[in-house]
Amino acid sequence: MADNINHEVFGNLEFDYGWVKKIELELFGEKRVLEVVIDADDDADFESAQVESYKEFFKEIDMRVKQAEWAAFDFYQKESPDIRAQYDNDADINRYVPEVTKKEELYKLVTPKQIMFPMVFDDDAREAGFLCDCSWEIEHGLGIKFENEIVTEVGFQDILL
């Protein structure tokens, strides 16, 4: 088992419960260091779908970022009234689940951590997504899932794990 590999598509990766590397990317209004995680065992036997997903996802990464930001904003607009209704304390509501009317106001509530390329067991399905921490769901975080480069689901991080 190798701790590090240099893959012809993914580049230099280190094994840490999946194959990982760090990249810098502007997302939710800030340049951030994110982990790229390719889900595979320590034998580095990647699925061809993961390789294709990685290539396609990063081909137009600026578009993926915009799609993710809008998808998160739409999700928050839909879910935040129900989440706000669960709070008793107004100070906590406005800190963790403030009313947001512009996409840019969401940026301070979301902290992207990883770009995940899960195993999908289907050569024709390209899956990827962003895993983020967020103020309104500390325990389960926020996942933004892409299938074939289209946002298909926004919810807890486990949609990608």
NORRA-V851414 format. One record per backbone hydrogen bond with DSSP energy under -1.0 kcal/mol. NH is the residue of the N-H (numbers start at 0). CO is the residue of the C=O. If there is no record, write none. Layout:
NH|CO  NH|CO
This chain:
4|12  6|10  10|6  12|4  13|19  14|2  15|17  18|37  19|13  20|35  22|33  24|31  26|29  29|26  31|24  33|22  34|112  35|20  36|114  37|18  38|116  43|40  45|43  50|46  51|47  52|48  53|49  54|50  55|51  56|52  57|53  58|54  60|57  63|59  64|60  65|61  66|62  67|63  68|64  69|65  70|66  71|67  72|68  73|69  74|70  75|71  76|72  77|73  78|74  79|75  82|78  83|79  84|80  85|82  86|83  92|88  93|89  94|90  95|91  96|92  104|101  105|102  108|105  110|132  112|130  113|130  114|34  115|128  116|36  124|121  127|145  128|115  129|143  130|113  131|141  132|110  134|108  140|136  141|131  142|154  143|129  144|152  145|127  146|149  147|125  149|146  151|144  152|144  154|142  156|139  158|155  159|156
